[in-house]
Amino acid sequence: MGQVLTVTEVAKMLQLSSSTVYKYSKKGVLPSFHVGQRLRFLESEINDYIREIIFDQRNKSNSMWKY
């Protein structure tokens, strides 16, 4: 298991507001879990999420040029 991150740390990593991180977590966009009433994230899962976004964006931009 990797490092456990707080909402604030994830918000900084993704350059989002804390409220957006909460919203993405609630919608299931960002994988998260609770420790008591505190929301937490695994750094490895956030890094996977970032890689997915990059992969998706690259695929979309590449597919624009395929006729």
C-alpha distances in whole Angstrom, upper triangle without the diagonal:
4,7,9,12,15,18,20,17,17,21,21,19,21,24,25,26,24,26,25,21,22,24,22,19,22,24,20,20,17,14,14,13,15,15,19,21,18,17,13,11,8,9,8,10,13,13,14,16,18,19,20,22,24,24,26,28,29,30,32,34,35,36,38,40,41,44
4,6,9,13,16,17,14,14,18,18,16,18,21,22,23,21,24,23,19,21,23,21,18,22,23,20,19,16,14,13,14,16,15,19,20,18,16,12,10,6,6,6,9,11,11,12,15,16,17,19,21,21,22,24,26,27,29,31,32,33,34,37,39,39,43
4,6,10,13,14,11,12,15,15,14,16,19,20,21,19,22,21,18,19,22,20,18,21,23,20,19,16,14,13,13,15,14,18,19,15,14,10,8,6,6,8,10,11,11,14,15,16,17,20,21,22,23,25,27,28,30,31,33,34,36,37,39,40,44
4,7,10,12,10,10,14,14,13,15,18,18,19,16,19,19,15,16,19,17,15,18,20,18,17,14,12,10,10,11,10,14,15,12,10,6,6,5,6,9,10,10,12,14,15,16,18,20,21,22,24,26,27,29,30,31,33,34,36,38,40,41,44
4,7,8,6,7,10,11,10,12,14,15,15,13,15,16,12,13,16,15,13,16,18,17,16,12,12,10,10,11,11,15,14,11,9,6,5,6,6,10,10,9,12,14,14,15,17,19,19,21,23,24,25,27,29,30,31,33,35,36,38,40,43
4,5,5,6,9,10,11,12,14,13,13,10,13,13,10,11,14,14,12,15,17,16,16,13,12,10,10,10,11,13,12,8,7,5,6,9,10,13,13,11,14,17,16,16,20,21,21,23,25,26,26,29,30,31,32,35,36,37,40,41,44
4,5,5,6,9,10,11,12,10,9,6,9,10,7,7,11,11,10,12,15,14,14,11,12,10,11,11,12,14,12,9,7,7,8,11,11,15,14,11,14,17,15,16,19,20,19,21,24,24,24,27,29,29,30,33,34,35,38,39,42
4,6,5,6,9,10,10,9,8,6,10,11,9,10,13,14,13,16,18,18,17,14,15,13,15,15,15,17,15,12,10,10,11,13,13,16,16,13,15,18,17,16,20,21,20,22,25,25,25,28,30,30,31,33,35,35,38,40,43
4,5,5,6,9,10,10,10,9,13,13,10,12,15,14,14,17,19,18,17,13,14,13,15,15,16,18,17,13,11,10,9,11,10,13,13,11,13,16,15,14,18,19,19,20,23,24,24,26,28,29,29,32,34,34,37,39,42
4,5,5,6,8,8,9,8,11,10,7,10,13,11,11,14,16,15,13,10,11,11,13,14,16,18,17,14,11,9,8,9,8,11,11,8,10,13,11,11,15,16,15,17,20,20,20,23,25,25,26,29,30,31,34,35,38
4,6,5,6,5,6,5,9,8,6,9,12,11,11,15,16,16,14,11,14,13,16,17,18,20,18,15,12,12,11,13,12,15,14,11,13,15,13,12,16,17,16,17,21,21,20,23,25,25,26,29,30,30,33,35,38
4,6,5,7,8,9,12,11,10,13,15,14,15,18,19,19,17,14,16,16,18,19,20,23,21,17,15,14,13,14,12,15,15,12,13,16,14,13,16,18,16,17,21,21,21,23,26,26,26,29,31,31,33,35,39
4,6,8,10,11,14,13,11,14,16,14,15,18,19,18,15,13,15,15,18,19,20,23,22,18,16,14,12,12,10,12,12,9,9,13,11,9,13,15,14,14,18,19,18,20,23,23,24,26,28,29,31,33,36
4,5,9,10,12,10,9,13,14,12,13,16,17,16,13,11,14,15,18,20,22,24,22,19,16,15,13,14,12,14,13,9,10,12,10,8,12,13,11,12,16,16,15,18,20,20,21,24,25,26,28,30,33
4,7,9,12,10,10,13,14,13,15,18,18,18,15,14,17,17,20,22,23,26,24,20,18,17,15,17,15,17,16,13,13,16,14,12,15,16,14,15,18,18,17,20,22,22,22,25,27,27,29,32,35
4,6,8,6,7,10,11,10,13,15,15,16,13,12,15,16,19,20,22,24,21,18,16,16,15,17,16,18,17,13,15,17,14,13,16,17,14,16,20,19,18,21,23,22,23,26,28,27,30,32,35
4,5,5,7,9,10,11,13,14,16,17,15,14,17,16,19,19,21,22,19,17,15,15,15,18,17,20,19,15,18,20,17,16,20,20,18,20,23,22,22,25,27,26,27,30,31,31,34,36,38
4,5,5,6,9,10,11,12,14,15,14,12,15,14,16,16,17,19,16,13,11,12,13,16,16,19,17,15,17,19,17,17,21,21,19,21,24,24,24,27,28,28,29,32,33,33,36,38,41
4,5,5,6,9,10,11,12,14,13,13,15,14,16,16,18,19,16,14,12,14,15,18,19,21,19,16,20,21,18,18,22,22,20,23,25,24,24,27,29,28,29,32,33,33,36,38,40
4,5,5,6,8,10,10,12,11,10,13,13,16,17,20,21,18,16,13,14,14,17,17,20,17,14,17,18,15,15,19,18,16,19,22,20,20,24,25,24,25,29,29,29,32,34,36
4,5,5,6,9,10,10,9,8,10,10,13,14,16,18,16,13,10,11,10,13,14,16,14,11,14,16,13,13,17,17,15,18,21,20,20,23,25,24,26,29,29,30,33,34,37
4,6,5,6,9,10,10,9,11,10,11,12,15,16,13,11,8,10,11,15,16,18,16,14,17,18,15,17,20,19,18,21,24,23,23,27,28,27,29,32,32,33,36,37,40
4,5,5,6,9,9,9,11,11,14,14,18,19,16,14,12,13,14,17,18,20,17,15,18,19,15,17,20,19,17,21,23,21,22,25,26,25,27,30,30,30,34,35,37
4,5,5,6,5,6,9,10,13,14,18,19,17,15,12,13,12,15,16,17,14,12,15,15,12,13,16,15,14,17,19,18,19,22,23,22,24,27,27,28,31,32,34
4,5,5,6,5,6,6,9,11,14,16,14,12,9,10,9,12,14,15,12,11,15,15,12,14,17,16,16,19,21,20,21,24,25,24,27,29,29,30,34,34,37
4,5,8,8,9,9,10,11,15,16,14,13,10,12,12,16,18,19,16,15,18,18,15,18,21,19,18,22,23,22,23,27,27,26,29,31,31,32,35,36,38
4,6,8,9,11,13,15,18,20,17,17,14,15,14,17,19,19,16,15,18,17,14,17,19,17,16,20,21,19,21,24,24,23,26,28,28,29,32,33,35
4,5,6,8,11,13,17,19,17,16,13,13,12,14,16,16,12,12,16,14,12,15,17,15,15,18,19,18,20,23,23,22,25,27,27,28,32,32,34
4,7,9,13,15,19,21,19,18,14,14,12,14,15,15,11,10,13,12,9,11,14,11,11,15,16,14,16,19,19,19,22,24,24,25,28,29,31
4,6,10,13,16,19,17,15,11,10,8,10,11,12,8,7,11,10,7,10,13,11,12,15,16,16,17,20,21,21,23,25,26,27,30,31,34
4,7,11,14,16,16,14,10,9,7,8,10,10,7,7,11,10,9,12,14,13,14,17,18,18,20,22,23,23,26,28,28,30,33,33,36
4,7,10,13,12,10,7,6,5,7,10,11,9,9,13,13,12,14,17,16,17,20,21,21,23,26,26,27,29,31,32,33,36,37,39
4,7,9,10,8,6,5,6,9,12,13,11,12,16,16,15,18,20,20,21,24,25,25,27,29,30,31,33,35,35,37,40,40,43
4,6,6,5,5,6,9,11,15,16,15,15,19,19,19,21,24,23,24,27,28,28,30,33,33,34,36,38,39,40,43,44,46
4,6,5,6,7,10,12,15,17,17,17,20,21,21,23,26,26,27,29,31,31,33,35,36,37,39,41,41,43,46,47,49
4,6,8,10,13,16,19,21,20,21,24,25,24,26,29,29,30,32,34,34,36,38,39,39,42,44,44,46,49,49,52
4,7,10,13,16,19,22,20,20,24,25,23,26,28,28,28,31,33,33,34,37,38,38,40,42,43,44,47,48,51
4,6,10,13,16,19,17,17,20,22,21,23,26,26,26,29,30,30,32,34,35,36,38,40,41,42,45,46,49
4,7,11,13,16,14,14,17,18,17,19,22,22,22,25,27,27,28,31,32,32,34,36,37,38,41,42,45
4,7,10,12,11,11,14,16,15,17,20,20,20,23,25,25,26,29,30,31,33,35,36,37,40,41,44
4,6,9,7,7,11,12,11,13,16,16,17,20,21,22,23,25,27,28,29,31,32,34,37,37,40
4,5,5,6,9,10,11,13,14,16,17,19,20,21,23,25,26,27,29,31,32,34,36,37,40
4,5,5,6,9,10,11,12,14,15,17,18,20,21,23,24,26,27,29,30,32,34,35,39
4,5,5,6,9,10,11,12,14,15,16,18,20,21,22,24,26,27,28,31,32,33,37
4,5,5,6,9,10,10,13,14,15,16,18,20,21,22,24,26,27,29,31,32,35
4,5,5,6,9,10,11,13,14,15,17,19,20,21,23,24,26,27,30,31,34
4,5,5,6,9,10,11,12,14,15,17,18,20,21,23,24,26,28,29,33
4,5,5,6,9,10,10,12,14,15,16,18,20,21,22,24,27,27,30
4,5,5,6,9,10,11,12,14,15,17,18,20,21,23,25,26,29
4,5,5,6,9,10,11,12,14,15,17,18,20,22,24,25,28
4,5,5,6,9,10,11,12,14,15,16,18,20,22,23,26
4,5,5,6,9,10,10,12,14,15,16,18,21,21,24
4,5,5,6,9,10,11,12,14,15,17,19,20,24
4,5,5,6,9,10,11,12,14,16,18,19,22
4,6,5,6,9,10,11,12,14,16,17,20
4,5,5,6,9,10,10,12,15,16,19
4,5,5,6,9,10,11,13,15,18
4,5,5,6,9,10,12,13,17
4,6,5,6,9,10,11,14
4,5,5,6,9,10,13
4,6,5,7,10,13
4,5,6,7,11
4,5,5,8
4,6,8
4,6
4
